[in-house]
Amino acid sequence: MSNDIGARLRTLREGIGLSQAKFGKIAGIPQTTMHRYETGYSATPVEVLIWYADYFDVSMDYLCCRTDKPQGKLYEYKPKILEEDKDMRQFVEMCFDPSSPMNDKLKKTIIEMLEGVKK
């Protein structure tokens, strides 16, 4: 597993065209230590993995080889509407029905949410 994580770290570093020494200076990690992480000779500390995740904007799932998608498994989550919850199912159906009186309210709510994100 450590070899897989090291290979993933190396691939990310090489993807931006930096040597271990140059990238080590950015990360504050000596080149010899970078080499040990990338070859799997030493386990990469969690703090370093978090730094990589932030620097490359990838998930910890990706760094730890739990998925091959850089955005991670979380984005694959799809909540399930319980069949027993008829009110929730009806609400969802109404929201996507253009003739529904809820359609305009839903549209307004989504626009307000998006405007809040931009700020």
C-alpha positions as CSV (number, residue, x, y, z in Angstrom):
1,M,0.0,0.0,0.0
2,S,2.8,2.4,0.9
3,N,4.3,1.8,-2.6
4,D,1.0,2.6,-4.2
5,I,0.7,5.9,-2.2
6,G,4.3,6.7,-3.1
7,A,3.6,6.2,-6.8
8,R,0.6,8.4,-6.6
9,L,2.6,11.1,-4.9
10,R,5.4,10.8,-7.5
11,T,2.8,11.0,-10.3
12,L,1.4,14.2,-8.9
13,R,4.8,15.8,-8.5
14,E,6.0,14.8,-11.9
15,G,2.7,16.1,-13.4
16,I,3.8,19.6,-12.5
17,G,7.3,18.9,-13.8
18,L,9.3,19.3,-10.6
19,S,12.2,17.3,-9.3
20,Q,12.0,15.8,-5.8
21,A,14.5,18.5,-4.6
22,K,12.5,21.5,-6.0
23,F,9.2,20.1,-4.9
24,G,10.7,19.3,-1.5
25,K,11.6,22.9,-1.0
26,I,8.0,23.9,-1.7
27,A,6.7,21.3,0.7
28,G,9.4,21.9,3.3
29,I,10.5,18.3,3.0
30,P,14.1,17.2,2.4
31,Q,14.7,15.5,-1.0
32,T,15.9,12.3,0.7
33,T,12.6,12.1,2.7
34,M,10.6,12.8,-0.5
35,H,12.4,9.9,-2.1
36,R,11.6,7.6,0.8
37,Y,7.9,8.5,0.6
38,E,7.7,8.1,-3.2
39,T,9.4,4.7,-3.2
40,G,7.4,3.4,-0.3
41,Y,10.5,2.9,1.9
42,S,8.9,5.1,4.5
43,A,5.2,5.6,5.3
44,T,4.0,9.1,4.4
45,P,2.7,10.9,7.6
46,V,-1.0,12.0,7.6
47,E,0.1,15.7,7.8
48,V,2.1,15.3,4.6
49,L,-0.8,13.6,2.9
50,I,-3.1,16.4,3.9
51,W,-0.6,18.9,2.6
52,Y,-0.5,17.1,-0.8
53,A,-4.3,16.9,-0.9
54,D,-4.6,20.7,-0.3
55,Y,-1.7,21.5,-2.7
56,F,-3.0,19.4,-5.6
57,D,-6.7,19.8,-4.7
58,V,-7.3,16.1,-4.6
59,S,-9.0,13.9,-2.0
60,M,-7.4,11.8,0.6
61,D,-9.2,8.8,-0.9
62,Y,-7.3,9.5,-4.1
63,L,-3.9,9.9,-2.3
64,C,-4.6,6.7,-0.3
65,C,-5.5,4.8,-3.5
66,R,-9.1,4.1,-2.5
67,T,-10.2,5.5,-5.8
68,D,-8.7,6.6,-9.1
69,K,-10.8,9.7,-9.2
70,P,-9.0,12.8,-7.8
71,Q,-12.2,14.2,-6.4
72,G,-12.6,11.1,-4.3
73,K,-15.5,8.8,-3.3
74,L,-17.5,11.5,-1.5
75,Y,-18.6,13.0,-4.8
76,E,-20.1,9.6,-5.8
77,Y,-22.5,9.7,-2.9
78,K,-26.1,9.6,-4.0
79,P,-28.6,9.9,-1.2
80,K,-31.5,7.5,-1.5
81,I,-35.1,8.6,-1.1
82,L,-36.9,6.0,0.9
83,E,-39.8,4.5,-0.8
84,E,-41.8,4.7,2.4
85,D,-41.3,8.5,2.6
86,K,-44.1,9.4,0.2
87,D,-44.1,13.1,1.2
88,M,-40.4,13.5,0.3
89,R,-41.0,11.7,-3.0
90,Q,-43.9,13.9,-3.8
91,F,-41.9,17.0,-2.9
92,V,-39.1,15.9,-5.3
93,E,-41.6,15.2,-8.1
94,M,-43.2,18.7,-7.6
95,C,-39.8,20.4,-7.7
96,F,-39.1,19.1,-11.2
97,D,-42.6,19.6,-12.5
98,P,-42.6,22.9,-14.5
99,S,-46.3,23.4,-13.8
100,S,-45.8,23.0,-10.1
101,P,-46.2,26.1,-7.9
102,M,-43.0,25.0,-6.2
103,N,-40.9,25.3,-9.3
104,D,-40.4,29.1,-9.1
105,K,-39.6,28.9,-5.4
106,L,-37.1,26.1,-6.0
107,K,-35.5,28.1,-8.8
108,K,-35.3,31.2,-6.5
109,T,-33.8,29.2,-3.7
110,I,-31.1,27.7,-5.9
111,I,-30.2,31.1,-7.3
112,E,-29.9,32.5,-3.8
113,M,-27.7,29.6,-2.8
114,L,-25.4,30.1,-5.8
115,E,-25.1,33.8,-5.2
116,G,-24.1,33.1,-1.6
117,V,-21.4,30.8,-2.8
118,K,-19.9,33.5,-5.1
119,K,-19.5,36.0,-2.2
